[in-house]
Amino acid sequence: MRVHIGGDHAAYELKCELVTFLQSKGYDVVDHGPDYYDADDDYPVAVLRAAEGVAGEHGSFGVVLGGSGNGEQMAANKVRDIRAALAHSVETARLAREHNNAQVISIGARMNTVEEAKEMVEVFLTTHFSGDERHKRRLAMIWRYEHKGELPPTTASEG
């Protein structure tokens, strides 16, 4: 499985740790940077490239990293057809896949330890989408809005 990863200076060390960790688990890792620590870098540079990599390669996943993970998740979600989830625990990482079929996980390096991040990423990558009808219905609503600008009905009887 291919994993696209990218972040910024606040998560540079975590990114390096995760690249090594993922490679040791047999994942094909594409590192979108940064390639070195630069306190003045901007997270959209590597994060958007990682999310674009996932969007362009069916079946791949992404890991985006920053200080809090918030901006990185927002940036990744601007890429068409990407569902990026901010995870702060193993449970939120699992639910991102199981309920939301997210392809990208966002983690804050200042919010989690390296070991916590490794565990969240591993759970994220090994959890499958449940396929429950309610989750598919909700994802279809998001897809229709993203692609057609259609807002979902305000009540079940309108749908």
Backbone as CSV, one residue per row, in Angstrom:
resi,resn,N_x,N_y,N_z,CA_x,CA_y,CA_z,C_x,C_y,C_z
1,MET,0.848,-1.171,0.000,0.000,0.000,0.000,0.894,1.235,0.000
2,ARG,0.511,2.222,-0.800,1.276,3.459,-0.869,0.696,4.472,0.120
3,VAL,1.603,5.164,0.818,1.236,6.200,1.777,1.989,7.473,1.422
4,HIS,1.228,8.526,1.150,1.796,9.844,0.875,1.860,10.597,2.207
5,ILE,2.996,11.224,2.481,3.164,11.916,3.749,3.769,13.297,3.510
6,GLY,3.311,14.272,4.290,3.855,15.616,4.183,3.483,16.435,5.405
7,GLY,4.260,17.465,5.645,3.993,18.302,6.810,4.760,19.605,6.768
8,ASP,5.092,20.096,7.940,5.848,21.337,8.044,6.900,21.210,9.137
9,HIS,7.553,22.335,9.442,8.650,22.349,10.417,8.230,21.859,11.800
10,ALA,7.008,22.169,12.202,6.546,21.776,13.534,6.463,20.263,13.679
11,ALA,6.353,19.580,12.559,6.221,18.117,12.585,7.356,17.436,11.837
12,TYR,8.431,18.151,11.556,9.516,17.574,10.768,10.065,16.294,11.399
13,GLU,10.361,16.340,12.687,10.921,15.155,13.351,9.907,14.007,13.365
14,LEU,8.648,14.314,13.618,7.616,13.282,13.606,7.498,12.675,12.215
15,LYS,7.527,13.507,11.191,7.438,12.992,9.814,8.571,12.010,9.545
16,CYS,9.778,12.374,9.923,10.923,11.484,9.707,10.739,10.161,10.440
17,GLU,10.254,10.221,11.683,9.996,9.005,12.463,8.934,8.141,11.796
18,LEU,7.874,8.776,11.309,6.786,8.017,10.691,7.199,7.403,9.356
19,VAL,8.030,8.097,8.593,8.508,7.531,7.328,9.264,6.235,7.616
20,THR,10.174,6.278,8.566,10.942,5.080,8.933,10.019,3.982,9.452
21,PHE,9.094,4.341,10.320,8.139,3.383,10.890,7.321,2.710,9.792
22,LEU,6.758,3.505,8.893,5.910,2.962,7.831,6.710,2.073,6.878
23,GLN,7.917,2.481,6.547,8.754,1.657,5.678,9.076,0.320,6.347
24,SER,9.312,0.357,7.662,9.617,-0.886,8.386,8.418,-1.835,8.406
25,LYS,7.215,-1.289,8.235,5.991,-2.098,8.193,5.665,-2.560,6.766
26,GLY,6.507,-2.173,5.803,6.315,-2.621,4.430,5.513,-1.691,3.544
27,TYR,5.174,-0.511,4.033,4.428,0.444,3.212,5.360,1.116,2.211
28,ASP,4.828,1.433,1.052,5.536,2.200,0.031,5.267,3.676,0.339
29,VAL,6.239,4.365,0.892,6.054,5.728,1.377,6.578,6.738,0.357
30,VAL,5.735,7.718,0.041,6.141,8.845,-0.796,6.199,10.054,0.131
31,ASP,7.406,10.560,0.341,7.651,11.679,1.254,7.613,12.981,0.462
32,HIS,6.589,13.790,0.721,6.415,15.059,0.012,7.077,16.226,0.736
33,GLY,7.793,15.929,1.796,8.560,16.965,2.472,7.918,17.426,3.757
34,PRO,8.624,18.307,4.394,9.869,18.945,3.958,11.048,17.984,4.056
35,ASP,12.091,18.314,3.289,13.287,17.478,3.252,14.295,17.860,4.329
36,TYR,14.084,19.013,4.940,14.969,19.486,6.009,14.176,20.449,6.884
37,TYR,14.691,20.705,8.070,14.003,21.599,9.002,14.181,23.044,8.557
38,ASP,13.075,23.755,8.414,13.070,25.179,8.081,11.943,25.811,8.888
39,ALA,12.297,26.575,9.899,11.304,27.167,10.806,10.321,28.086,10.099
40,ASP,10.643,28.510,8.895,9.771,29.438,8.165,8.984,28.771,7.035
41,ASP,9.000,27.434,6.960,8.275,26.798,5.865,6.769,26.910,6.078
42,ASP,6.021,26.596,5.040,4.561,26.696,5.049,3.947,25.323,4.785
43,TYR,3.061,24.899,5.673,2.486,23.553,5.574,1.757,23.248,4.268
44,PRO,1.102,24.219,3.607,0.387,23.829,2.381,1.291,23.235,1.298
45,VAL,2.568,23.595,1.294,3.471,23.112,0.242,3.485,21.584,0.195
46,ALA,3.812,20.945,1.297,3.913,19.481,1.321,2.553,18.812,1.506
47,VAL,1.677,19.434,2.262,0.373,18.829,2.551,-0.482,18.717,1.294
48,LEU,-0.536,19.765,0.510,-1.333,19.713,-0.722,-0.768,18.692,-1.698
49,ARG,0.551,18.569,-1.753,1.161,17.560,-2.620,0.824,16.145,-2.145
50,ALA,0.851,15.937,-0.851,0.495,14.616,-0.312,-0.960,14.289,-0.621
51,ALA,-1.862,15.246,-0.401,-3.281,15.014,-0.672,-3.535,14.804,-2.164
52,GLU,-2.844,15.561,-3.009,-2.956,15.359,-4.460,-2.477,13.965,-4.844
53,GLY,-1.411,13.501,-4.202,-0.917,12.147,-4.458,-1.973,11.101,-4.157
54,VAL,-2.663,11.266,-3.038,-3.725,10.329,-2.663,-4.888,10.417,-3.649
55,ALA,-5.275,11.636,-3.994,-6.401,11.819,-4.915,-6.115,11.214,-6.288
56,GLY,-4.859,11.246,-6.695,-4.494,10.749,-8.009,-4.161,9.272,-8.060
57,GLU,-4.235,8.603,-6.926,-3.811,7.205,-6.868,-4.802,6.406,-6.018
58,HIS,-5.813,5.867,-6.670,-6.858,5.113,-5.979,-6.245,4.035,-5.093
59,GLY,-6.718,3.952,-3.854,-6.248,2.937,-2.933,-5.080,3.356,-2.068
60,SER,-4.532,4.530,-2.345,-3.438,5.010,-1.499,-4.015,5.815,-0.337
61,PHE,-3.177,6.099,0.635,-3.576,6.871,1.811,-2.578,7.982,2.054
62,GLY,-2.947,8.903,2.952,-2.076,10.018,3.260,-1.988,10.293,4.742
63,VAL,-0.852,10.849,5.118,-0.605,11.313,6.480,-0.082,12.735,6.357
64,VAL,-0.796,13.682,6.970,-0.343,15.067,6.962,-0.131,15.518,8.398
65,LEU,0.913,16.310,8.587,1.389,16.609,9.933,1.720,18.079,10.093
66,GLY,1.423,18.598,11.273,1.790,19.963,11.625,1.843,20.088,13.126
67,GLY,1.851,21.312,13.611,1.873,21.520,15.056,0.615,21.001,15.721
68,SER,-0.537,21.437,15.226,-1.816,20.988,15.775,-2.517,19.996,14.857
69,GLY,-2.208,20.030,13.575,-2.888,19.201,12.589,-4.106,19.888,11.991
70,ASN,-4.532,20.997,12.573,-5.744,21.672,12.094,-5.590,22.233,10.687
71,GLY,-4.593,23.075,10.477,-4.400,23.678,9.153,-4.128,22.635,8.095
72,GLU,-3.392,21.612,8.475,-3.053,20.551,7.535,-4.306,19.801,7.086
73,GLN,-5.192,19.528,8.030,-6.445,18.861,7.688,-7.283,19.757,6.778
74,MET,-7.336,21.039,7.082,-8.112,21.965,6.249,-7.551,22.028,4.833
75,ALA,-6.239,22.107,4.722,-5.611,22.170,3.392,-5.886,20.893,2.609
76,ALA,-5.683,19.745,3.231,-5.893,18.468,2.534,-7.335,18.346,2.054
77,ASN,-8.278,18.844,2.836,-9.690,18.754,2.450,-10.057,19.671,1.290
78,LYS,-9.180,20.566,0.899,-9.430,21.406,-0.275,-9.173,20.656,-1.572
79,VAL,-8.479,19.531,-1.489,-8.214,18.725,-2.677,-9.461,17.918,-2.992
80,ARG,-9.923,18.043,-4.209,-11.168,17.387,-4.630,-11.123,15.889,-4.353
81,ASP,-12.200,15.403,-3.787,-12.414,13.987,-3.470,-11.575,13.468,-2.302
82,ILE,-10.953,14.365,-1.570,-10.191,13.938,-0.390,-11.034,14.162,0.858
83,ARG,-11.014,13.153,1.713,-11.615,13.256,3.038,-10.477,13.087,4.037
84,ALA,-10.083,14.206,4.633,-8.999,14.208,5.615,-9.598,14.418,6.997
85,ALA,-9.130,13.628,7.947,-9.658,13.682,9.309,-8.552,14.026,10.291
86,LEU,-8.830,14.966,11.157,-7.923,15.287,12.251,-8.121,14.246,13.339
87,ALA,-7.057,13.553,13.689,-7.134,12.527,14.731,-6.308,12.962,15.930
88,HIS,-6.845,12.726,17.100,-6.123,13.050,18.338,-6.043,11.846,19.256
89,SER,-6.585,10.714,18.793,-6.558,9.482,19.570,-6.704,8.300,18.612
90,VAL,-6.429,7.128,19.114,-6.616,5.923,18.318,-8.080,5.793,17.903
91,GLU,-8.982,6.122,18.805,-10.414,6.007,18.506,-10.829,6.943,17.373
92,THR,-10.360,8.201,17.376,-10.738,9.100,16.281,-10.103,8.657,14.967
93,ALA,-8.921,8.069,15.031,-8.280,7.542,13.817,-9.096,6.374,13.259
94,ARG,-9.538,5.484,14.129,-10.337,4.329,13.704,-11.664,4.777,13.104
95,LEU,-12.337,5.693,13.781,-13.644,6.164,13.299,-13.532,6.921,11.981
96,ALA,-12.423,7.600,11.772,-12.216,8.322,10.514,-12.289,7.365,9.329
97,ARG,-11.759,6.180,9.502,-11.814,5.169,8.443,-13.145,4.428,8.451
98,GLU,-13.535,3.938,9.616,-14.703,3.071,9.735,-16.003,3.775,9.345
99,HIS,-16.184,5.011,9.773,-17.433,5.735,9.518,-17.341,6.715,8.359
100,ASN,-16.175,7.328,8.151,-16.056,8.411,7.176,-15.253,8.053,5.932
101,ASN,-14.693,6.852,5.910,-13.885,6.404,4.777,-12.828,7.436,4.398
102,ALA,-12.220,8.059,5.407,-11.171,9.052,5.171,-9.973,8.375,4.528
103,GLN,-9.314,9.105,3.632,-8.102,8.592,3.007,-6.856,9.261,3.573
104,VAL,-7.048,10.341,4.316,-5.927,11.099,4.872,-6.160,11.320,6.353
105,ILE,-5.117,11.096,7.132,-5.155,11.386,8.563,-4.240,12.579,8.822
106,SER,-4.708,13.485,9.648,-3.929,14.650,10.054,-3.638,14.543,11.543
107,ILE,-2.379,14.763,11.905,-1.951,14.622,13.297,-1.114,15.831,13.692
108,GLY,-1.333,16.303,14.904,-0.545,17.410,15.450,0.646,16.893,16.237
109,ALA,1.832,17.265,15.793,3.060,16.817,16.459,3.205,17.409,17.856
110,ARG,2.593,18.560,18.087,2.648,19.179,19.411,1.547,18.661,20.331
111,MET,0.658,17.856,19.780,-0.485,17.346,20.527,-0.326,15.888,20.932
112,ASN,0.547,15.161,20.235,0.702,13.726,20.449,2.174,13.341,20.475
113,THR,2.487,12.289,21.205,3.842,11.753,21.206,4.078,10.984,19.913
114,VAL,5.333,10.680,19.645,5.674,9.879,18.473,4.987,8.524,18.559
115,GLU,5.007,7.908,19.710,4.380,6.590,19.863,2.875,6.650,19.645
116,GLU,2.223,7.687,20.160,0.782,7.848,19.922,0.502,8.028,18.434
117,ALA,1.322,8.826,17.770,1.139,9.061,16.335,1.320,7.770,15.546
118,LYS,2.327,6.991,15.891,2.535,5.702,15.211,1.313,4.803,15.369
119,GLU,0.791,4.750,16.577,-0.378,3.895,16.834,-1.594,4.388,16.055
120,MET,-1.809,5.709,16.024,-2.943,6.254,15.282,-2.822,5.956,13.794
121,VAL,-1.620,6.138,13.247,-1.410,5.891,11.822,-1.626,4.418,11.504
122,GLU,-1.099,3.547,12.330,-1.265,2.112,12.080,-2.740,1.701,12.126
123,VAL,-3.470,2.197,13.105,-4.900,1.894,13.194,-5.636,2.466,11.984
124,PHE,-5.309,3.684,11.607,-5.941,4.317,10.456,-5.731,3.478,9.190
125,LEU,-4.510,3.034,8.969,-4.186,2.308,7.746,-4.725,0.877,7.716
126,THR,-5.020,0.325,8.867,-5.483,-1.068,8.910,-6.983,-1.203,9.167
127,THR,-7.669,-0.097,9.363,-9.118,-0.123,9.584,-9.829,0.038,8.245
128,HIS,-10.851,-0.746,8.039,-11.628,-0.679,6.805,-12.914,0.117,7.024
129,PHE,-13.386,0.723,5.958,-14.674,1.404,5.970,-15.756,0.366,6.238
130,SER,-16.674,0.681,7.130,-17.711,-0.282,7.508,-18.667,-0.580,6.362
131,GLY,-18.903,0.403,5.503,-19.846,0.214,4.416,-21.300,0.284,4.845
132,ASP,-21.539,0.619,6.116,-22.914,0.745,6.593,-23.677,1.749,5.732
133,GLU,-24.935,1.441,5.494,-25.760,2.279,4.619,-25.800,3.735,5.087
134,ARG,-25.914,3.970,6.370,-25.996,5.353,6.867,-24.722,6.124,6.564
135,HIS,-23.571,5.461,6.626,-22.308,6.137,6.337,-22.165,6.390,4.841
136,LYS,-22.566,5.430,4.038,-22.528,5.631,2.584,-23.460,6.775,2.181
137,ARG,-24.646,6.836,2.800,-25.603,7.903,2.497,-25.000,9.274,2.811
138,ARG,-24.363,9.386,3.943,-23.774,10.667,4.355,-22.623,11.062,3.446
139,LEU,-21.800,10.104,3.083,-20.687,10.405,2.172,-21.210,10.815,0.800
140,ALA,-22.316,10.213,0.370,-22.924,10.595,-0.916,-23.424,12.035,-0.863
141,MET,-23.957,12.455,0.272,-24.399,13.845,0.424,-23.216,14.797,0.270
142,ILE,-22.111,14.454,0.883,-20.912,15.298,0.782,-20.413,15.319,-0.660
143,TRP,-20.401,14.172,-1.311,-19.952,14.093,-2.699,-20.820,14.970,-3.602
144,ARG,-22.145,14.875,-3.427,-23.047,15.681,-4.260,-22.832,17.173,-4.029
145,TYR,-22.550,17.552,-2.809,-22.287,18.971,-2.552,-20.968,19.392,-3.202
146,GLU,-19.938,18.584,-3.016,-18.628,18.921,-3.568,-18.651,18.988,-5.092
147,HIS,-19.342,18.059,-5.739,-19.315,17.962,-7.194,-20.431,18.708,-7.899
148,LYS,-21.571,18.882,-7.228,-22.724,19.485,-7.900,-23.297,20.695,-7.165
149,GLY,-22.774,20.969,-5.973,-23.286,22.096,-5.195,-24.659,21.856,-4.600
150,GLU,-25.091,20.594,-4.537,-26.419,20.256,-4.010,-26.384,20.114,-2.499
151,LEU,-27.188,20.917,-1.824,-27.325,20.763,-0.386,-28.266,19.603,-0.096
152,PRO,-27.981,18.833,0.942,-28.891,17.730,1.282,-30.227,18.284,1.768
153,PRO,-31.292,17.489,1.671,-32.599,17.921,2.189,-32.514,18.201,3.688
154,THR,-33.358,19.104,4.156,-33.334,19.457,5.567,-34.043,18.436,6.443
155,THR,-34.890,17.608,5.839,-35.573,16.552,6.596,-35.530,15.271,5.776
156,ALA,-35.708,14.174,6.462,-35.702,12.869,5.787,-36.806,12.788,4.742
157,SER,-37.947,13.451,4.999,-39.062,13.342,4.068,-38.779,14.064,2.759
158,GLU,-37.803,14.992,2.737,-37.459,15.693,1.512,-36.588,14.835,0.608
159,GLY,-35.883,13.852,1.189,-34.918,13.057,0.416,-35.594,12.045,-0.380
